[in-house]
């Protein structure tokens, strides 16, 4: 009997392994390869432009490999006090907003994941409504003005601290991925909700915390519209706004020219723009390898179940 079952299992495994390669599989592979190239090739083109000479870039000779390699553009970027200051300021904004967002989101998701919470569904629906209806830019600007947030660092941090979508993802994760038996046993031992939240829920929720933390950090790092709309102080401008101003104009911005290019050899604006884009992109890319193992698990458990 055992031999018969093992033989059936082996036949099934063999049939799965030896499935014929179809034209559909080939089409899927070609399509995925095309999508990967559309993401990777522009990045390589940007690296090549940032490492090429001004003459090669202006002559449109640079595609995916540097021509007449030099690092003048990177020297300008890394010796610019303005660029370094704006990068540190943007990094500070990213860290502070990410930490606050994780605290606020988890504190909102934890009670709403409890089925015995009175008014749980009306509260959840009220939060979900904010995902579909927004006040618009002018009412938002007037509200920030009345609250005294304009031209302060808090106007760049507080609006992004809470997201209804992130809260729903974390709430769903709490409801499906954390065993309720752990909470019941902790309550029997005399633990309160705050202790359960800190010592049970958060340690078991690393995947969804890493996922939402990554979303918040990337969103804050890449954002420049709020800095452009709600601040006029140059010291409150983010790195991405500085990059936006450089790309928008045909040359580096005046403030960048005055502080970063003083006394340095001239270079093509396109080369300098490419080096600045790399300077602004690489730091956030370095975060991905450390949380990749949590990212996929957090997305799947937080969005598919429930």
N, C-alpha and C positions, 0 to 999 in steps of 0.2 A: 504493500500500500504506500509506504514511504517512498520507495523507488519510483512508483508511478507518479506521485505528486511532484517529486523532484524533476522527473522527466518533463512533465507538463510545464513547470516553471521555466526550465531551461529552454524549451521550445518557444515559449512566449517571449523570454528575454532575447533569444536569437532572432525572432521575427521583428522585434522592435529595433534591434541594432542593425539589422540588414535591410531596413526600409530603403527602397530605391530613391535616388536623388532626382527630384522632379524639376520641371521647368519653373514651377512656382517658387521652389527653394532658391533657384538661381536668380529669379526676379527680385526676391526679397533681399538676397545678399547684395545685388547690384544697387538696389535702392538705399539700403543702409550704408553701403560704401559711399554713395553719392552724398548722402546727408552728412556723413562724417567729414568728407572732403570740403563741403561748404562751410564747415565750422573750423577746420584745421588750416586750410590753405590761406585764408585771409590773415590768420595769425602769423604764419610763416612769412607771408608777404610783408607784414608790418615789421617783423624782426629784421628782414633783409633790408628794408628801407632805412631803418634806424641805424644800421651798421654800415651803410654805403656812403660814398662820397657825395658831395653836393652836385658835382657834374653828372654823375651816373643817375642820380634821382631826377634831376631836371631834364635829362635826355631820355627819360622813360626806358632805361636799360635794366632796371631792377625788377625782378619778378619774385622768385622764390629763393634766390641765392644772392648774398651781398656782392657788390661790385666796388672795387677799390676800398677795401675795408678800412674804416677808421671809427673812432669812438668820440669824436668831437661833440656830437649831440648829447651823449650821455654825460660827458664832462660838464656841459652847460647845465644839465638837469641837476646833477648831484652837487654842483657847487652853487646852486641857487638857494639863497636863504629863504626866499619866498616859497619855493617848491617844497623844501623840507619842512617849513613851518606849516604849510597847508596840509601836507601829508600827515604830520603828527596830530594836527587838529582834527582831521577827518578820522584818523585811527581812534582818537579819544572819543569822538562822537559815536563811532561804531561800537566800541566796547561798552560804553555807558548805556546806549540804547538797547543793545542786545541783552545785557544783564537785567535791566529794568523790564524789558519785554518778557523775558523768561519768568521773572518773579510774578509779574502781574497776570500773565496768561495762565500760569500754573495755578495761581491762587483763585482765578476765576473758573478754571476747568475742573478743579478738584471737587468743589461742592456741587457743581452742576452735573457731575457724573454719578451722584448718589440718587438712586431711584426714590428714596424716601424723603427727599428734600421738598418741602411745601412750595408750590409755585414754580417748580423746576421748568416746566414746559413754557409758561408765559414769559419767563425771564429769557429762556433760550430763543424764543421767537422774537422778542424785542431786540435782542442782540443781532439776530440774523437779518432783521429789517435794515440795519445799517449797512449791510453788504450790497443792497440793491438801490438805496436812495442816499444821495450825498447832497450837501447844501450848495456846493459850487464854490468857486474860487473867491468871489467878492464877499459873500457872507462869512466865509472862513477868515478872510483877511480882516474884516470888521470885528469878528469875535476875538481874534488874536490881539487886535489893537485895544479892545476894551479890557482884555485880561492883562495887558501890559507885557505881552510876549514878544512883540516886534523888536528886532535888533537886539535880541538876547540869544544866548546859546540854547535856552530851553525851547525856543520855537523850532529848533532843529532836532530836538530829542523827544519831547513829550508827545507830539502827534503820532509818532510811529511806535509808541510803547505798546499799545493795545491794538490787536487785529481780530475781528470777529472770526475770520477764516482760520487763523492759527489757533484760536481758542477752541473752535469746533473740532479741529484735528486732534488737539491734545485731549479734549473731553472724550472723544470716541476711543482714543488709545486707553485712557484710564478705565473706560467701561468694559473693554474687551481684552486687554492684554495683562491687566493686573488682577490676580485671583482675589475674589472677595473673601475667601477663607482666611487670608492673611490679616485682613482688617478685623474680621470677627475674632480671631484668636488674640490679636493685640488688644481689642476692647475688653475681652475676658481678663487679660492680664492687667487691666487698669490704665492702658494708654489712652490719651485724649486724641482728638482729631488733628491737632497741630503736630503732635509727635508722630502720629501715623503718617501724616503728609511728609514730614521731613525724613523719617527713618525707613519708611516702607515704599511710599509711592514714588518719591523722587529717585532713589537709587535704582528702582526697577524701570524707570522711564527714560533711561539714557538715550535710546534711539530717537524718540520723539522730541526730546529736549535738544539733541544735536541737530535734528532736521529743522526745527523751528528756529533755533539759534542761527543756523546757516542762512535761512531765508531772510531773517531780520538783518543780519550782518551784511549780506550781499546787497539788499535793498538800500540800506543806509549808505554803504560805501559808494554805490553807483548813483545815488540821488544828487541832483544839483538844482532842481526846480524850486524847492523850498528855500534854499539859500539865495536864489536869484529873486524870488518874489517877496520874501519876508525879512530880508536883511539888506542893509546898505553899508554896513561896516565891513571894510575889506578884510579885517581879521576874523570875521565870521564866515568868510567864503570858503567853501569846501574845495578839495583838490579837483573834483570832477567839474565844478563850475569854472575853475581856472583853465582846465583843459577844454571845456566847452567854448570859452572865450577865445582861446588860441585857434581852435578849429574853425570857429565862426568867421574870424577875420582871416585875411590872406597872409597875415604875419603874426608874430607873437604879440600878445597884449602889451600895452605900454608899461604896466607895472612889472611884467616879467622881463621886458627888454631892459628896463632900468636896473633891476637888481640881479638878474641872472646872466645877462650877456655882456656886462661891463668888462671891457678889456679882453674879450675872447675872440678868437678868429671867427669870421662870418660863416654861416652855414645855411643850407637851404631850409626855409620854413617847414617844408614837408618832412625833412629828416628830423628836425627838432620836434615836430608834432608826433611823429612815429615813436621817438624815444620817450616822449612824455606819456603817450598812451601805454607803452610798456611799463613805465615807472608807476602808473596808476593801476595797472591790471595785475601785475605779478603778486603784490602782497595778498590780495584776496584769493588768488589761485593757490597760494601756499597753504591755505586753511583746509582745502578739500581733502588732501591725503589723510589728515588726522581724524576726520569724522566720516570718511567714506563707508566704513564698516557699519556705522549706525544709520547712515542716511537712507539707504534702500529699505531697511527693516522698518524704520520709523514712518516712511511714506506709506508702505504697504499696510502696516497694522493700524495706522491712524486714519486711513482714508477708505480702505476696502471694506473692513468689517463694520458692523453696526448699522 
